[in-house]
């Protein structure tokens, strides 16, 4: 039996939907005209499917979608509306809706959409994984991270999240916020390396009219928008020393002053910072303030790279593929054993972000319902297969040189990519001097972007 909740503040539409769906005996139908009450039902009950109107008096259908995705991540949401626009459809899908149906619609169209929503999950083998606030995991390493995140969420202390690029630091930050604040208070993220310093200060603290050329009116900063909620500083190690001083003052005094302003504004935000850099080393190099480091590092949480939690790879793969199938007409049901082996054995220097991009590419390029190893990028296939077949035909000296070359190229490329081409950081992490790094780069003609 499938349990379905219908939410619509128009009683006639609510009764029509119930009447149509009740023709199937394997459906248990619940309905609600009050959107706020529906949100409470979603918190207290488990549904396989939620069908909601988009425009309602108390709460929008988008809020229903968000709540379902937060509290019932395995359930699907179908949004119906008489205001059928591309913008509305895109917004609904963006926040996790399975599909968007414009009124009026036929009972056949409704059933087609409902059947697809209820049967989509059957297209994928079970991976026996867990889902916590949208974070898919199976490994013991991530179970420990999630358990610690839940404990941290119950406090109001600042948090420093460390981990490589693409490992999921912002997802963990959002999970901490959702557990503590839910969707009642704002979560405001900002990338510290995305804006030049003179613009970043204005964005962060706001500015008064006439504070600089182009400031034609006063503008509140992002910290003001985050008041009583959570502010997430992504890649905090990229923040300039001048801004670090002002951020430290805000943390100590709980006040900010807009650029060009005199009035101090009280601010109450929880700070979660993240970095893929070694802040302790930056402190020693006088590139990061020690006092700010201690302020941010009240509690720390380290996210292990994907190569150290291989049990999470296939659950993530199937979750990404399920999402792609829901949003597109193409269905992919499985991965060949060779493709699975290649995905598991690859080192994933770009972590979960790289994995998601690879699965998306393979989905759109594959020509059948099963992803074959030939559908995967060459770098993943070549780096995941054994070298035995390649070198056994060579003599000992040639085979040894081939293995050493592959090792040096892959090892050096990984650390150069990790450190964004920084020779000094790469040499330090590899235990080599700068001259050796330059020699290897020239020897193998390694090209990278700084």
C-alpha positions as CSV (number, residue, x, y, z in Angstrom):
1,X,0.0,0.0,0.0
2,X,1.2,3.5,-0.9
3,X,0.5,6.4,1.4
4,X,-0.3,9.7,-0.4
5,X,-0.9,13.2,1.1
6,X,-2.8,15.7,-1.0
7,X,-2.5,19.4,-0.1
8,X,-4.7,22.1,-1.7
9,X,-6.6,25.0,-0.2
10,X,-9.4,24.7,-2.8
11,X,-11.8,22.0,-1.5
12,X,-13.1,21.2,-5.0
13,X,-9.7,20.4,-6.4
14,X,-8.8,18.5,-3.3
15,X,-11.9,16.3,-3.6
16,X,-11.3,15.8,-7.3
17,X,-7.8,14.6,-6.8
18,X,-8.9,12.3,-4.0
19,X,-11.7,10.8,-6.2
20,X,-9.3,10.1,-9.1
21,X,-6.6,8.5,-6.9
22,X,-9.1,6.5,-4.9
23,X,-9.9,4.4,-7.9
24,X,-6.7,2.5,-7.2
25,X,-7.1,0.1,-4.2
26,X,-3.4,0.1,-3.3
27,X,-3.5,3.8,-2.4
28,X,-4.1,5.2,1.1
29,X,-5.2,8.8,0.6
30,X,-4.9,11.6,3.1
31,X,-5.9,15.2,2.3
32,X,-5.4,18.6,3.9
33,X,-6.7,22.1,3.0
34,X,-4.5,23.9,5.5
35,X,-0.9,24.1,4.3
36,X,0.5,24.7,7.8
37,X,-1.3,21.6,9.1
38,X,0.1,19.7,6.1
39,X,3.6,20.7,7.2
40,X,2.9,19.2,10.6
41,X,1.6,16.0,9.0
42,X,4.8,15.7,7.0
43,X,6.8,15.9,10.2
44,X,4.7,13.4,12.1
45,X,3.9,10.8,9.3
46,X,5.7,8.9,6.6
47,X,4.3,9.3,3.1
48,X,5.4,7.7,-0.2
49,X,4.1,10.7,-2.2
50,X,2.9,14.2,-1.6
51,X,0.8,16.1,-4.2
52,X,0.6,19.8,-3.5
53,X,-0.8,23.0,-5.1
54,X,1.7,25.7,-5.8
55,X,-0.2,28.8,-4.8
56,X,-1.9,28.6,-1.4
57,X,-2.8,31.2,1.2
58,X,-0.8,30.0,4.2
59,X,2.3,28.3,2.8
60,X,3.5,27.9,-0.8
61,X,3.9,24.6,-2.5
62,X,7.6,25.3,-2.7
63,X,7.7,25.3,1.1
64,X,5.9,21.9,1.1
65,X,8.6,20.6,-1.3
66,X,11.4,21.8,1.0
67,X,9.8,20.2,4.1
68,X,9.3,16.9,2.4
69,X,12.9,16.8,1.0
70,X,14.1,17.6,4.6
71,X,11.9,15.3,6.6
72,X,11.0,12.5,4.1
73,X,14.0,12.4,1.6
74,X,12.8,9.1,0.1
75,X,9.3,10.5,-0.7
76,X,8.5,12.3,-4.0
77,X,6.5,15.5,-4.5
78,X,4.3,16.4,-7.4
79,X,3.4,20.1,-7.7
80,X,0.2,21.1,-9.5
81,X,-0.8,24.6,-10.4
82,X,-3.1,26.7,-12.5
83,X,-0.2,29.2,-12.9
84,X,1.8,27.1,-15.3
85,X,4.9,28.9,-16.2
86,X,8.4,27.8,-17.0
87,X,9.7,29.8,-14.1
88,X,7.4,28.0,-11.6
89,X,8.2,24.6,-13.0
90,X,12.0,25.2,-12.9
91,X,11.7,26.5,-9.3
92,X,9.7,23.5,-8.2
93,X,12.2,21.1,-9.7
94,X,15.1,23.0,-8.4
95,X,13.9,22.5,-4.8
96,X,13.4,18.8,-5.3
97,X,9.9,18.3,-6.8
98,X,9.6,15.1,-8.9
99,X,7.4,16.8,-11.5
100,X,5.2,19.8,-12.2
101,X,1.7,19.5,-13.6
102,X,-0.3,22.4,-15.0
103,X,-4.1,22.6,-14.4
104,X,-6.3,21.5,-16.0
105,X,-5.0,18.0,-16.5
106,X,-6.5,14.6,-17.3
107,X,-6.7,11.8,-14.9
108,X,-4.5,9.8,-17.2
109,X,-1.7,12.4,-17.0
110,X,-2.0,12.4,-13.2
111,X,-1.8,8.7,-13.0
112,X,1.2,8.6,-15.4
113,X,3.0,11.1,-13.2
114,X,2.1,9.3,-9.9
115,X,3.1,5.9,-11.3
116,X,6.5,7.2,-12.4
117,X,7.0,8.8,-9.0
118,X,6.1,5.7,-7.0
119,X,8.1,3.3,-9.2
120,X,11.2,5.4,-9.8
121,X,13.0,4.1,-6.7
122,X,12.5,0.5,-8.0
123,X,14.8,1.2,-10.9
124,X,17.8,1.1,-8.6
125,X,19.3,-1.7,-6.5
126,X,19.4,-1.3,-2.8
127,X,22.7,0.0,-1.5
128,X,21.8,-0.2,2.2
129,X,22.8,3.4,2.8
130,X,21.7,6.1,5.2
131,X,20.4,9.6,4.4
132,X,20.8,12.3,6.9
133,X,19.6,15.8,5.9
134,X,20.3,15.0,2.3
135,X,23.8,13.5,3.0
136,X,24.1,10.0,1.5
137,X,26.5,7.7,3.3
138,X,27.3,4.1,4.3
139,X,30.9,4.2,5.5
140,X,31.8,4.2,9.2
141,X,33.9,7.3,8.6
142,X,30.9,9.3,7.5
143,X,28.7,7.8,10.2
144,X,31.2,9.3,12.7
145,X,31.1,12.7,11.0
146,X,27.3,12.8,11.0
147,X,27.0,11.7,14.6
148,X,29.5,14.5,15.6
149,X,27.6,17.0,13.4
150,X,24.4,16.2,15.3
151,X,26.1,16.8,18.6
152,X,27.6,20.0,17.4
153,X,24.3,21.2,16.1
154,X,22.8,21.3,19.6
155,X,25.3,24.0,20.6
156,X,25.6,27.6,19.4
157,X,29.4,27.5,19.2
158,X,31.4,28.4,16.0
159,X,32.5,25.5,13.9
160,X,35.5,24.9,11.6
161,X,35.0,22.3,8.9
162,X,38.1,21.0,7.2
163,X,38.4,18.8,4.1
164,X,39.4,18.7,0.5
165,X,37.5,20.6,-2.2
166,X,34.4,18.8,-3.2
167,X,34.2,16.6,-0.1
168,X,30.9,18.0,1.0
169,X,31.8,20.7,3.6
170,X,28.8,22.9,2.7
171,X,26.4,20.0,3.0
172,X,27.6,19.3,6.5
173,X,27.3,23.0,7.4
174,X,23.7,23.0,6.1
175,X,22.9,19.8,8.0
176,X,24.2,21.5,11.3
177,X,22.0,24.5,10.5
178,X,18.9,22.4,9.7
179,X,19.2,20.3,12.8
180,X,19.6,23.4,15.0
181,X,17.5,26.1,13.2
182,X,15.4,24.1,10.8
183,X,14.0,26.3,8.0
184,X,12.8,29.0,10.4
185,X,16.1,31.0,10.3
186,X,18.4,32.0,7.4
187,X,21.4,30.1,6.2
188,X,23.7,32.4,4.2
189,X,26.8,31.0,2.4
190,X,29.6,33.0,0.9
191,X,32.8,31.9,-0.9
192,X,35.7,34.0,0.5
193,X,37.7,33.7,-2.7
194,X,34.9,34.6,-5.1
195,X,35.0,38.4,-4.8
196,X,37.8,41.0,-4.6
197,X,38.4,42.5,-1.2
198,X,36.8,45.9,-1.8
199,X,33.6,44.3,-3.0
200,X,33.7,41.5,-0.4
201,X,33.7,44.0,2.5
202,X,30.6,45.8,1.1
203,X,28.8,42.5,0.5
204,X,29.6,41.2,4.0
205,X,29.0,44.3,6.1
206,X,26.8,46.4,3.8
207,X,27.3,50.0,3.0
208,X,25.7,53.4,3.4
209,X,24.6,55.7,0.6
210,X,27.6,57.6,-0.8
211,X,30.2,55.3,0.9
212,X,31.9,54.9,-2.5
213,X,31.4,55.6,-6.2
214,X,28.2,53.7,-7.2
215,X,26.7,53.5,-3.8
216,X,23.5,55.3,-4.7
217,X,21.6,53.9,-1.8
218,X,22.2,52.1,1.5
219,X,22.4,48.4,1.3
220,X,22.4,45.9,4.3
221,X,25.2,43.3,4.2
222,X,24.9,39.5,4.1
223,X,25.7,39.3,7.8
224,X,22.5,41.3,8.5
225,X,20.5,38.9,6.4
226,X,21.9,36.0,8.4
227,X,20.9,37.6,11.7
228,X,19.6,34.9,14.2
229,X,20.7,32.2,11.7
230,X,23.9,30.7,10.4
231,X,26.6,32.3,8.3
232,X,28.8,30.0,6.3
233,X,32.3,31.2,5.2
234,X,33.5,28.8,2.5
235,X,37.2,28.6,2.0
236,X,37.9,31.0,4.9
237,X,41.7,30.6,4.2
238,X,41.3,32.8,1.2
239,X,40.1,35.8,3.2
240,X,42.4,38.8,3.3
241,X,44.1,39.8,6.6
242,X,42.3,43.2,6.6
243,X,38.9,41.5,6.5
244,X,40.0,38.9,9.1
245,X,40.5,41.8,11.5
246,X,36.9,43.1,11.0
247,X,35.5,39.6,11.2
248,X,37.3,39.0,14.5
249,X,35.8,42.2,15.9
250,X,32.3,41.1,14.9
251,X,32.9,37.7,16.6
252,X,34.1,39.4,19.8
253,X,31.6,42.3,20.0
254,X,28.6,40.9,18.2
255,X,28.4,44.2,16.3
256,X,29.1,45.3,12.7
257,X,29.4,48.7,11.0
258,X,28.4,49.2,7.4
259,X,31.0,50.6,5.0
260,X,30.8,54.4,5.3
261,X,28.6,54.2,8.3
262,X,28.9,55.3,11.9
263,X,26.1,53.3,13.6
264,X,26.9,49.9,15.1
265,X,24.4,47.2,14.3
266,X,23.9,44.3,16.8
267,X,24.3,41.0,15.1
268,X,23.6,37.4,16.3
269,X,24.8,34.8,14.0
270,X,26.4,31.4,14.3
271,X,29.6,31.2,12.2
272,X,30.5,28.0,10.4
273,X,33.7,28.2,8.4
274,X,35.2,25.7,6.0
275,X,38.6,25.4,4.4
276,X,40.7,22.9,2.3
277,X,43.9,24.6,3.5
278,X,46.0,24.0,6.6
279,X,45.1,27.0,8.7
280,X,47.8,26.2,11.3
281,X,50.4,26.4,8.6
282,X,48.9,29.7,7.3
283,X,49.1,31.1,10.9
284,X,52.8,30.2,11.0
285,X,53.3,31.9,7.7
286,X,51.5,35.0,9.0
287,X,48.8,34.6,6.3
288,X,46.0,33.9,8.8
289,X,45.4,35.6,12.1
290,X,46.0,33.3,15.1
291,X,43.4,34.9,17.2
292,X,40.7,34.5,14.5
293,X,41.8,30.9,14.0
294,X,41.2,30.1,17.7
295,X,37.8,31.9,17.5
296,X,36.6,29.9,14.5
297,X,38.1,26.6,15.7
298,X,35.9,26.3,18.8
299,X,34.8,23.0,17.5
300,X,36.4,21.3,14.4
301,X,35.0,18.7,12.1
302,X,37.1,17.0,9.4
303,X,35.5,15.5,6.3
304,X,37.5,12.5,5.0
305,X,38.1,12.5,1.2
306,X,36.0,10.1,-0.9
307,X,39.0,7.8,-1.6
308,X,39.1,7.1,2.2
309,X,35.4,6.1,2.4
310,X,34.9,3.9,-0.7
311,X,31.7,2.4,0.9
312,X,30.0,5.7,0.1
313,X,30.8,5.6,-3.7
314,X,28.1,3.4,-5.0
315,X,25.3,4.8,-2.7
316,X,26.2,8.2,-4.0
317,X,26.4,7.0,-7.6
318,X,22.8,5.5,-7.5
319,X,21.5,8.6,-5.7
320,X,22.9,10.9,-8.4
321,X,21.5,8.6,-11.1
322,X,18.1,8.4,-9.5
323,X,18.0,12.2,-9.5
324,X,19.0,12.4,-13.2
325,X,16.3,9.9,-14.2
326,X,13.7,11.8,-12.2
327,X,14.5,15.1,-14.0
328,X,14.9,13.6,-17.5
329,X,12.9,11.2,-19.6
330,X,15.9,8.8,-20.0
331,X,16.0,5.8,-17.6
332,X,19.3,4.1,-16.6
333,X,18.8,1.1,-14.4
334,X,22.3,-0.3,-13.5
335,X,26.1,-0.2,-13.9
336,X,28.1,-3.1,-15.3
337,X,30.4,-4.9,-12.9
338,X,33.4,-3.4,-14.7
339,X,32.0,0.1,-14.5
340,X,31.4,-0.3,-10.7
341,X,34.9,-1.6,-10.2
342,X,36.4,1.3,-12.1
343,X,34.3,3.8,-10.0
344,X,35.3,2.2,-6.7
345,X,39.0,1.9,-7.6
346,X,39.5,5.5,-8.9
347,X,41.1,7.9,-6.4
348,X,38.6,10.8,-6.9
349,X,40.9,13.8,-6.3
350,X,37.8,16.0,-6.9
351,X,35.8,14.0,-4.4
352,X,32.0,13.9,-4.4
353,X,31.8,16.9,-6.8
354,X,33.9,15.1,-9.4
355,X,31.9,11.9,-8.9
356,X,28.6,13.8,-9.5
357,X,30.0,15.3,-12.7
358,X,31.2,11.9,-14.0
359,X,27.8,10.3,-13.4
360,X,26.0,13.1,-15.1
361,X,28.3,12.8,-18.1
362,X,27.9,9.0,-18.3
363,X,24.1,9.3,-18.0
364,X,23.8,11.6,-21.0
365,X,26.3,9.8,-23.2
366,X,25.3,6.2,-22.6
367,X,23.3,4.4,-25.2
368,X,21.5,1.8,-23.1
369,X,19.9,1.3,-19.7
370,X,23.2,0.0,-18.3
371,X,26.3,2.1,-17.9
372,X,29.3,0.3,-19.4
373,X,32.9,0.9,-18.6
374,X,33.2,2.5,-22.1
375,X,30.7,5.2,-21.0
376,X,33.1,6.4,-18.3
377,X,35.9,9.0,-18.9
378,X,39.2,7.5,-20.0
379,X,41.1,8.9,-17.0
380,X,38.9,7.0,-14.6
381,X,39.2,3.8,-16.6
382,X,42.9,4.1,-17.1
383,X,43.7,4.9,-13.5
384,X,41.4,2.2,-12.0
385,X,42.5,-0.8,-14.0
386,X,45.4,-3.0,-13.1
387,X,48.7,-2.3,-14.8
388,X,49.6,-6.0,-15.2
389,X,48.3,-6.4,-18.7
390,X,50.1,-3.3,-19.9
391,X,53.6,-4.1,-18.6
392,X,53.9,-7.9,-18.6
393,X,55.0,-7.8,-22.2
394,X,57.9,-5.5,-21.3
395,X,61.3,-6.5,-19.9
396,X,62.0,-5.9,-16.3
397,X,63.8,-2.5,-16.7
398,X,61.2,-1.1,-19.1
399,X,58.3,-2.4,-16.9
400,X,59.9,-0.8,-13.8
401,X,60.4,2.6,-15.5
402,X,56.8,2.5,-16.8
403,X,55.4,1.9,-13.3
404,X,57.6,4.6,-11.8
405,X,56.5,7.1,-14.5
406,X,52.8,6.4,-13.9
407,X,53.2,6.7,-10.2
408,X,55.2,10.0,-10.3
409,X,52.8,11.6,-12.8
410,X,49.6,10.6,-10.9
411,X,51.1,11.4,-7.5
412,X,52.4,14.8,-8.5
413,X,49.3,15.8,-10.5
414,X,47.1,15.0,-7.5
415,X,49.1,17.2,-5.1
416,X,49.4,20.1,-7.7
417,X,45.7,20.0,-8.2
418,X,45.0,19.8,-4.5
419,X,47.2,22.8,-3.8
420,X,46.0,24.8,-6.8
421,X,49.4,24.7,-8.5
422,X,51.2,26.1,-5.4
423,X,54.8,24.6,-5.7
424,X,55.7,25.4,-2.1
425,X,52.7,23.7,-0.5
426,X,53.1,20.7,-2.9
427,X,56.8,20.3,-2.0
428,X,56.0,20.5,1.7
429,X,53.2,17.9,1.6
430,X,55.2,15.6,-0.6
431,X,58.4,15.8,1.5
432,X,60.4,17.2,-1.4
433,X,62.2,20.5,-2.2
434,X,60.9,23.0,-4.8
435,X,63.7,22.1,-7.2
436,X,62.6,18.4,-7.2
437,X,59.0,19.4,-7.9
438,X,60.1,21.7,-10.8
439,X,62.3,18.9,-12.2
440,X,59.4,16.4,-12.3
441,X,57.1,19.0,-13.8
442,X,59.6,19.5,-16.6
443,X,60.4,15.8,-17.0
444,X,56.8,14.8,-17.7
445,X,55.6,18.1,-19.2
446,X,52.9,18.4,-16.6
447,X,50.6,21.4,-17.4
448,X,48.4,22.9,-14.6
449,X,46.5,26.1,-14.0
450,X,47.6,28.3,-11.1
